[in-house]
Amino acid sequence: MKNVARVPVHPALPGRATETAVVQRLLDTARAGRSAALVVGGEAGIGKSTLLRHAAAAAPDMLVLTRTGVETETELPFAALHLLLKDTMAGVDELPGAQADALRAALGLATAERAPDRFLVGLAVLTLLAELAAQRPVLCLLDDAHWFDRASAQVLLFVARRLDAEAVVMIFAARTGHAPAFPAPGLAELTLPRLDETTARHVLDSGAGDLPRHIREQLLREAAGNPLALHELPAAHRAGRAPVYPLGPPEAGRGGSAPTHSPVEREFAARIAALPDSVRTVLLVAAADNTCDTGVVLAAAQRLGSSVADLEAAERARLLMFQEGCLGFWHPLIRTAAYGSATVVGKQEAHRALADVLDGRPDVDRRNWHRAAASIGPDEDVAAALEESARGAADRGSNEGAAAAYERAGSLSPDPARRTSRLTAAAEAAADAGHREWAATLAVDAARPVADRVQLARLALIHARLADEVNRPEETHRLLMEAVAPTAAVAPGLADEMLLWAVEAGWSARDRGMVEQVVAAADRLGDARYVRALSAVALAQLPGSDDTALPGAVTGLREMAICHDSGSPRVGATLAAWHLALGDHVTAHELAASAERDCRTRGAHGVLPRVLAVLAAGRWHLGHRHDAAAAAAEGLQLARDAGHEQALGELAAVAAQLAAVEGDEVRLAAVLAELDGRRKPRGFSEAAAAARSLLDVGLGRFETAADRLTELVAHPSRRQSLPDLVEAATRAGRPELARDAAARFERWAGHVGQDWARAVALRCRALVDGGDRAERLFAEAVAHHRLDGARPFERARTELLHGELLRRGRRRAHARAPLRSALETFEELGARPWAERARAELRATGESRADAQPGPDLLTELTPQELQVVRLAAAGLSNRDIGAQLFLSPRTVGYHLYKAFPKLGVTSRAQLVRLDLPA
């Protein structure tokens, strides 16, 4: 670590010693070359902005980037990000091409053929900050983050979660209460409390010592420990604006704050009300616009009769201020009070004046929003302009901004058909942005009234999607089936999409009749090949299946792969998942690996978490446990960032299985606990039960495992857990249960036609048959395992059971070969409890090397992210290329290599090529 030169800090803030110490540690972290992020929370006036100013004053040696969120800009995509980076845009030219293009498109500085991917924009910002920090540490101060537009907030939080070794510190400040929520999972939080009475009294006395004691006591109660109130209320009293409360304790209803507004906001409103009309107009115009452009505000205010003198009067009243050429408010609540206390007519006049001033300027979207705010009834010209703004927001990757613009355009549309079309587009954009309730409300509004069948189909898809997201497959199926027939006549492609989705809904509901209903509808409506193919797969996984449908399911799945080879990563992930369900992990891995490459090449990062879930499972079954863990870890982080609940569940299931194999009960519980309090994705409870049962079998808790598995395997989709039940039931002395499970798995294995499945079926038969026949069955099982070399964990389990049988039959010499092979594989896979079983059996055979500990697995020493970085570096990729693939800054890539080299015993990238790093 390089030497850190401490920089003198700003004078201490009263009552904030702990908080300023936290900030100082963050700044020292950046000076040492590392990164950090923090979210400061608290009520209005509690001192968040003051703490951020303290941080800026304590960082004279750093590049300080600041941005304050503005309520009027919450619907303008990337507005906050644009202003934060406005003085650093020269560095964009040095970014990798794809990142630079995405960032320029997001900020409206260039056009793009499609909407920039949010992850790619985030990576561009991360790389840009890292490059700036190469010159000197960077401090980003992001005040009133609760008012950031959603697009900016998502990108900045994406960056904050990936900070590591860039010498960048990001501090967000967000209000709690009476403001939109600012969720920032994964980031450290610091909540500012109210000042204690002693400190509050000190602050008040230092600024209001001239006031009588009884007045100070009243103001102390009124401020209730809020620092800004402690400063503002004495001035209000001197000006005769203080609330007239009889003296007495707050609990008696005297003193304290009003029920609806804070004392600070009431004070600001009173100060504004005492000003001349022309000064209040300037404040209203500034509150309505906040472009940070003094010329725009002044020009609009002059149209309404105000002047430069009024602007100066607002500044002298400490309501407006000028900082670095930017016009702003001394406190966010001043803006709230100025806008909230104005009349409706006054607000409309302010917005109209601003729209007129902005006419002919490049900021068309802002002008359109001002025109909309000034409108008092339907106006097609304004609605059409807002619709263009909505398309622009979507093109820049902001579904939230698009939804808001489409919604307002719909409300201003005089023509019912255009109103429906715009509100439908708003609902689709809101759903894409993850706002379920908003999307549902918009879809309902759009349907009153609708005659266009294509619009009805689009609305049906929205409602079906919303139902599916909250795991209501029956409602999803009903909505799709009601809409499919009218849709088929006017939009057959859309009807096909509805039918395929309805099959999945029937499968999710575990309802055979629902799936068969879809097939019947497809037969009536036309070409049903695709629907029949997917239906065959789904029906084979539903209760009541007698396994005879499985061969048809396998054939149907292959047909789907041919018929639906659209090149879409989402389609590839879906097909890979169905192949896994039918035991074909080799094809599943190939499809998922191809989909992963497509995702990274195309920037289709929205579907990447689900692709990584299937890829991680495929890698595990192929024996690549380090790569499986790395894919799962990356996918989990991306799923958290994007809010993909279904993908989060799928990835957690893979991570849980890996923890179960390793015998790590604590990690297994932690992985599963991540979904506590969340809506459980489809199939997650069954996957969690399967992982817990595998852990129990590995640790020898056979009775517990048998009980849980008996319930689990009742569902046909969990047939691959039947071998665990066979082993657990056999060891628990429940032969009939084991025999039934073995027979079921044998039938399934015969239908899916996978060598590994036939091998495991033979192993199960050996366990339940016992005797002399068991040895022959075990040997035959091992031979089947070696036909394709896949699923090494299952092969090692077969060898372990075979060796145990031989050892118990006093054939110790013969037992050693399968036990050695099993031990070696378990150690490679990190399956500690299974390795201990194999080692114990080897000792019982008299094996002298049984107690020898395995040599160090160098890859085990690496974190999942270090492994990914090392593997890509060994393939010849530069730090920038690696960062682009893994959403890391180049400096963080270099840091991971710096940490990984000594673990691997190498000193250069060239030496990585000679290591055994299987793909």
Buried (B, 14 or more C-beta within 10 A) or exposed (E): EEEEEEBEBBEEBBBBEEBBEBBBEBBBBBBEBBBBBBBBBBBBBBBBBBBBBBBBBBBEEBBBBBBBBBBBBBBBBBBBBBBBBEEBBEBBEEBBEBBBBBBBBBBBEEEBEEBBBBBBBBBBBBBBBBBBBEEBBBBBBBBBBBBBBBBBBBBBBBBBBBBBBBBBBBBBBBBBEBBBEBEBEEBEEBEBBBBEEEBBBBBBBEEBEEBEEEBBBBBBBBBBBBBBBBBBBBBBBEEEBBBEBEEEEEEEEEBBBEEEBBBBBBBBBBBBEEBEEBBBBBBBBBBBBBBBBBEBBBBBBBBBEBBEEBBEBBBEBBBBBEEEEBBBBBBBBBBBBBBBBBEEEBBBBBBBBBBBBBEEEEBBBBBBBBBBBBBEEEBEEBBBBBBBBBBBBBBBBBBBBBBBBBBBBBBBBEEEEBBBBBBBBBBBBBBBBBBBEBBBBBBEBBBEEBEBBBBBBBBBBBBBBBBBBEBBBBBBBBBBBBBBEBBBEEBEEBBBBBBBBBBBBBBBBBBBEBBBBBBEBBEEBEEBEBBBBBBBBBBBBBEEBEBEBBBBBBEBBBBBBEEBEEEBBBBBBBBBBBBBBBBBBBBBBBBBBBBBEBBBEBBBBBBBBBBBBBBBBBBBBBBBBBBBBBBBBBBBBBBBBBEBBBBBBBBBBBBBBBBBBBBBBEBBEEBBEBBEEEEEBBBBBBBBBBBBBBBBBBBBBBBBBBBBBBEBBEBBBBBBBBBBBBBBBBBBEBEEBBBBBBBBBBBBBBBBBBBBBBBBBBBBBBBBBEEEEBBEBBBBBBEBBEEEEBBBBBBBBBBBBBBBBBBEBEBBEBBBEBBBBBBBBBBBBBBBBBBBBBBEBBBBBEBEEBEEEEEEEBBEBBBBBBBBBBBBBBEEBBBBBBBBBBBBBBBBBBBBBEBBBEBBEBEEBEEBEEBEBEE
